[in-house]
Amino acid sequence: MPSTSDPAIVLLRDLVAIDSINPSLVAGARGEADVARRIAGELEAIGLRVEITEVAPGRPNVVGVLEGRAPGRSLMFCGHTDTVGVHGMIRPFDAEVRDGRLYGRGAQDMKGGVAAMIGAARQLAGGLERGRLIVAALVDEEHASLGADALVTRWRADAAVVTEPTGLDVAVAHKGFQWVAVETRGRAAHGSRPLEGRDAILRMGRVLTGLETLDRRLQRGPSHTLLGTASLHASIVEGGHELSSYPAHAALQFERRTLPGESSTAALDEANEILAGLRAEDPEIEAEARMVFGRDAYEIDPADPLPALLIDAATAVGSASSIVGMTFWTDAAILGGAGIPSVLFGPGGAGLHSREEYVLVEDVCRCRDALVELARRAG
């Protein structure tokens, strides 16, 4: 079992102890500035050249660069510094270690991976033979990925490892998501006068029925070998204002999870198809759909050598890693979309976005060691 005095674990405890809740998720939250300062200081102390770029007010990306002794390929390690909120947690920033687990908000998602990649840079700083190592700590992955969008305007690499939690497996694909808003309109009237009123909520019920039918079709449809099927769920429904009145308005937001190769407008197109069918059945239906936000699914080119290289590196340090896919979305899609072949590889644990979150201490150190081995092989 690794010692808690291991530099990677010392750094991890410091990172978890720093509140870096994403202010786009929780109004008034501190954001990533404090954790960025700690990371920048660590990278500078290791000997990397550090660049700090403010992506939004008080929200900086930190990038460290280590040059090898000879020219070679460039490798990027990438992770995000923001976390979700801490509602319901008792001591979210204590960074307590118990039974080989380090607990706290962000421990698994994904300060464990960030500590591992910086720990790898520490070991490589003593003598990177070839190439260039880029260590990128980014803001805002939990909301709109402003940090990754900004990163790819300034930086490129021949390959990247995003150290999201994978349980030390190598993830070569992940799903995307699309958020769509639907509104139905009715006519306000006294609840005792049905000839005057039109119920926007009941009309929304027909939309929900159409979406449920679509979800069943998606989950019976084409299945990706690593990711399974596409799916959707209704997330937020609002409407009405009092019991004795016909509601004039109802609003729905739903999420569609997508597979590699699906259209960036798949969810909106499907919603509009449902609405068109409802209008054909009932000319009085008044409804419209609009895209709120979305990110495409991702899959690395099957011919790219990076996954096999990382599997070999992980095996060399004692990790029985496999090729997998992840259901959640990550910044790897943005890196990949910018032409940087990317995979996910990070420590295991449990409690993503939940009241009790932890990362496995041993996995953090083993992740670090595998990243070191990869950099030496891939330079």
C-alpha positions in Angstrom: 0.0 0.0 0.0 1.5 3.4 -1.0 2.4 5.7 1.8 0.3 8.9 2.4 3.7 10.7 2.3 4.1 9.8 -1.4 4.3 13.2 -3.2 1.3 12.3 -5.4 -0.9 11.6 -2.4 0.3 14.7 -0.5 -0.7 16.7 -3.6 -4.0 14.9 -3.9 -4.9 15.7 -0.3 -4.1 19.3 -0.9 -6.2 19.4 -4.1 -9.3 17.8 -2.4 -9.0 20.1 0.6 -9.4 23.1 -1.8 -13.0 24.0 -2.7 -13.2 24.3 -6.5 -16.9 23.9 -7.0 -17.9 25.1 -10.5 -19.7 28.5 -10.2 -21.8 27.7 -13.3 -23.4 24.8 -11.4 -23.6 26.4 -7.9 -24.2 30.2 -7.7 -21.5 32.0 -5.8 -19.2 29.0 -5.7 -15.4 29.6 -5.4 -14.4 28.2 -8.8 -11.0 27.0 -9.8 -8.7 29.9 -9.0 -7.3 28.5 -5.7 -6.7 25.0 -7.0 -5.1 26.4 -10.1 -2.6 28.3 -7.9 -1.7 25.1 -6.0 -1.2 23.2 -9.3 0.8 26.0 -10.9 3.1 26.1 -7.9 3.6 22.4 -8.0 4.4 22.3 -11.7 6.9 25.2 -11.3 8.5 23.5 -8.3 8.9 20.3 -10.4 10.7 22.3 -13.1 8.0 22.7 -15.8 7.5 25.9 -17.8 4.0 27.1 -16.7 1.4 29.1 -18.6 -1.7 30.3 -16.8 -4.6 31.5 -19.0 -7.8 33.0 -17.6 -10.6 31.4 -19.5 -13.4 33.2 -17.7 -13.1 35.8 -14.8 -11.3 34.0 -11.9 -11.2 30.7 -13.8 -7.7 29.9 -15.1 -6.4 27.0 -17.1 -2.9 25.8 -16.0 -0.6 24.3 -18.6 2.9 23.0 -17.8 5.5 22.0 -20.4 8.4 19.7 -20.0 10.9 19.4 -22.9 12.8 16.2 -23.5 16.6 16.1 -24.2 15.9 15.2 -27.9 13.1 16.0 -30.3 10.2 13.5 -30.4 6.5 13.2 -30.2 4.4 15.3 -27.9 2.2 13.8 -25.2 -0.5 15.6 -23.3 -1.9 14.6 -19.8 -5.2 16.4 -19.3 -7.6 16.7 -16.4 -10.2 19.1 -15.0 -10.0 21.0 -11.7 -13.6 21.9 -11.1 -16.1 19.8 -9.1 -19.8 19.5 -8.7 -21.5 20.8 -5.5 -21.4 19.3 -2.0 -25.1 19.3 -1.0 -25.6 16.5 1.6 -21.9 15.9 2.2 -20.7 16.1 5.8 -17.0 16.9 5.4 -16.4 17.3 1.7 -13.0 18.9 1.9 -11.3 16.8 4.7 -9.4 14.6 2.3 -9.4 11.8 4.9 -7.7 8.5 4.1 -9.3 5.3 5.4 -8.6 1.7 4.4 -6.7 2.7 1.3 -9.4 5.2 0.1 -9.1 9.0 0.1 -12.5 10.6 0.6 -13.8 14.0 -0.4 -15.5 16.0 -3.1 -13.5 15.6 -6.3 -11.3 12.8 -5.0 -12.4 10.5 -7.9 -13.8 13.1 -10.2 -11.1 13.9 -10.9 -8.4 15.2 -8.6 -7.0 11.7 -8.2 -6.3 11.7 -11.9 -4.9 15.2 -11.8 -2.5 14.3 -8.9 -1.4 11.2 -10.9 -0.6 13.1 -14.0 1.4 15.7 -12.1 3.1 13.0 -10.2 4.1 11.5 -13.5 5.5 14.8 -14.6 7.5 15.0 -11.4 9.2 11.7 -12.1 9.8 12.5 -15.8 11.3 15.9 -15.0 14.4 14.1 -13.8 15.1 13.1 -17.4 12.6 12.9 -20.3 14.8 11.5 -23.1 12.7 12.5 -26.1 9.7 14.6 -27.1 7.6 17.0 -25.1 5.2 16.5 -22.2 2.2 18.9 -21.8 0.3 18.8 -18.5 -3.1 20.6 -18.8 -5.4 21.3 -15.8 -8.6 22.7 -17.1 -11.7 24.6 -15.8 -15.4 24.0 -16.3 -15.6 20.3 -17.5 -18.6 19.8 -15.3 -20.6 22.4 -17.1 -19.7 23.6 -20.6 -16.0 22.7 -21.0 -14.8 26.3 -21.5 -11.3 25.2 -20.4 -11.0 22.5 -23.1 -12.4 24.7 -25.8 -9.8 27.3 -24.8 -6.9 24.8 -24.6 -7.3 23.5 -28.2 -7.0 27.0 -29.6 -3.5 27.2 -28.3 -2.1 23.7 -27.8 -1.6 20.6 -29.9 -0.1 17.2 -29.1 0.5 13.9 -31.0 -1.5 12.1 -28.3 -3.4 12.7 -25.1 -4.4 10.9 -22.0 -7.4 12.4 -20.1 -7.1 11.0 -16.5 -10.8 10.7 -15.8 -11.7 7.8 -13.5 -11.7 4.5 -15.4 -10.5 2.0 -12.8 -7.2 1.9 -14.6 -8.8 0.6 -17.8 -8.1 2.3 -21.1 -11.3 3.9 -22.5 -11.3 4.5 -26.2 -14.8 5.8 -26.6 -17.6 7.6 -24.7 -21.1 8.8 -25.3 -22.2 12.3 -26.1 -25.3 14.2 -24.9 -27.8 16.7 -26.3 -30.2 18.8 -24.3 -33.5 19.9 -25.8 -36.2 22.1 -24.5 -39.9 21.7 -25.6 -42.7 24.1 -24.9 -46.4 23.5 -25.3 -49.0 26.2 -25.2 -52.6 26.1 -24.2 -55.3 28.7 -23.2 -55.8 29.9 -19.7 -59.4 29.6 -18.4 -61.4 28.9 -15.3 -61.2 25.2 -14.4 -65.0 24.9 -14.6 -65.1 26.0 -18.3 -63.6 23.3 -20.5 -64.9 24.8 -23.7 -62.8 27.9 -23.1 -59.6 26.3 -21.8 -56.8 24.3 -23.4 -54.5 22.3 -21.2 -50.9 22.8 -22.1 -49.8 20.1 -19.5 -52.0 17.4 -21.0 -50.6 18.3 -24.5 -47.1 18.0 -23.0 -48.2 14.5 -21.8 -48.5 13.5 -25.5 -45.0 14.8 -26.1 -43.7 12.7 -23.2 -45.5 9.6 -24.6 -43.8 10.2 -27.9 -40.4 10.5 -26.2 -41.0 7.3 -24.2 -41.7 5.4 -27.4 -38.6 6.9 -28.9 -36.5 5.9 -25.9 -37.7 2.3 -26.2 -36.8 2.3 -29.9 -33.4 3.7 -29.2 -32.7 1.0 -26.5 -33.7 -1.7 -28.9 -31.7 -0.2 -31.7 -28.1 -0.3 -32.8 -25.7 -1.1 -30.0 -22.1 0.1 -29.8 -19.7 -2.7 -28.8 -18.3 -0.7 -25.9 -21.0 1.8 -25.1 -24.3 0.0 -25.6 -27.3 1.9 -27.0 -28.4 5.5 -27.2 -31.1 6.6 -24.8 -33.1 9.6 -23.5 -34.8 10.7 -20.3 -37.1 13.5 -19.3 -35.1 15.8 -16.9 -37.3 18.8 -15.9 -41.0 19.4 -16.4 -42.8 22.6 -15.4 -46.3 24.0 -15.9 -49.4 25.5 -14.4 -49.8 27.9 -11.5 -52.9 27.0 -9.6 -55.3 24.1 -9.2 -58.4 25.9 -10.5 -57.1 27.1 -13.8 -56.3 25.6 -17.2 -52.5 25.9 -17.7 -51.5 28.1 -20.6 -47.9 26.9 -20.8 -45.8 23.8 -20.0 -42.1 23.3 -20.4 -39.9 20.2 -20.7 -36.2 19.6 -20.9 -34.9 16.2 -21.8 -31.5 14.7 -22.4 -30.5 12.4 -25.2 -27.3 10.3 -24.9 -25.7 9.8 -28.3 -23.3 7.3 -29.9 -20.3 8.0 -32.1 -21.4 8.9 -35.6 -24.8 10.3 -34.6 -25.8 13.7 -35.8 -25.2 16.7 -33.6 -28.9 17.6 -34.1 -30.3 14.0 -33.6 -32.3 14.9 -30.5 -33.8 18.1 -31.9 -34.7 16.3 -35.2 -36.4 13.5 -33.3 -38.3 16.0 -31.1 -39.5 17.9 -34.2 -40.6 14.7 -35.8 -42.7 13.8 -32.7 -44.3 17.3 -32.7 -45.0 17.1 -36.4 -46.9 13.8 -35.8 -48.9 15.3 -33.0 -49.9 18.3 -35.1 -51.0 16.0 -37.9 -53.3 14.2 -35.4 -54.5 17.4 -33.7 -54.3 20.8 -35.4 -54.8 22.5 -32.1 -51.4 21.4 -30.8 -49.1 24.3 -30.3 -45.6 23.3 -29.5 -42.0 23.9 -30.4 -38.6 22.4 -29.6 -35.1 24.0 -29.5 -31.6 22.8 -28.8 -30.2 24.0 -25.5 -26.7 22.5 -25.6 -24.9 19.4 -26.7 -21.5 17.6 -27.1 -20.8 14.9 -29.6 -19.8 11.3 -28.6 -16.1 10.3 -29.1 -14.2 7.4 -30.3 -10.5 7.2 -31.2 -9.5 5.9 -34.6 -9.2 2.1 -34.2 -5.9 2.2 -36.1 -4.3 4.7 -33.6 -1.4 3.1 -31.6 -2.1 5.0 -28.4 -4.5 2.5 -26.7 -2.1 -0.4 -27.2 0.9 1.6 -26.0 -1.0 2.6 -22.8 -2.2 -1.0 -22.2 1.4 -2.2 -22.5 2.6 0.6 -20.2 -0.1 -0.2 -17.6 0.8 -3.9 -17.8 4.4 -3.1 -17.2 3.6 -1.5 -13.8 1.3 -4.2 -12.7 -2.2 -3.1 -13.9 -4.5 -5.6 -15.6 -6.0 -3.0 -17.8 -8.6 -3.6 -20.6 -10.0 -1.6 -23.5 -13.4 -0.2 -22.5 -15.9 2.6 -23.2 -17.4 5.1 -20.8 -21.0 6.2 -20.6 -20.2 9.7 -19.4 -19.0 12.6 -21.6 -15.4 14.0 -21.2 -13.1 16.6 -22.6 -11.5 13.9 -24.7 -14.2 14.6 -27.3 -12.9 18.2 -27.6 -9.3 17.1 -27.8 -10.2 14.5 -30.4 -12.3 16.9 -32.4 -9.2 19.2 -32.6 -7.1 16.4 -34.0 -5.4 15.1 -30.8 -6.0 11.3 -30.5 -7.1 10.8 -26.9 -8.0 8.1 -24.5 -9.2 8.0 -20.9 -7.1 6.4 -18.1 -7.5 7.1 -14.5 -7.7 5.7 -11.0 -10.7 3.8 -9.6 -13.0 4.7 -6.7 -16.7 5.4 -6.3 -19.3 8.1 -5.6 -19.2 10.3 -8.6 -21.4 13.3 -7.9 -22.8 11.6 -4.8 -22.7 12.2 -1.0 -19.7 10.0 -0.4 -16.9 10.1 -3.0 -13.5 8.4 -2.8 -10.5 7.4 -4.9 -8.3 4.4 -4.4 -4.9 5.6 -3.2 -3.1 2.6 -4.7 -4.7 3.3 -8.1 -3.5 6.9 -8.0 0.1 5.8 -7.7 -0.3 3.0 -10.2 -1.9 5.5 -12.7 1.1 7.8 -12.2 3.5 4.9 -12.9 1.7 3.9 -16.0 1.8 7.4 -17.3 5.5 7.6 -16.7 6.0 4.4 -18.6 3.9 5.6 -21.5 5.8 8.8 -21.8 9.1 7.0 -22.0 7.8 4.6 -24.6 5.9 7.2 -26.7 8.5 10.0 -26.9 
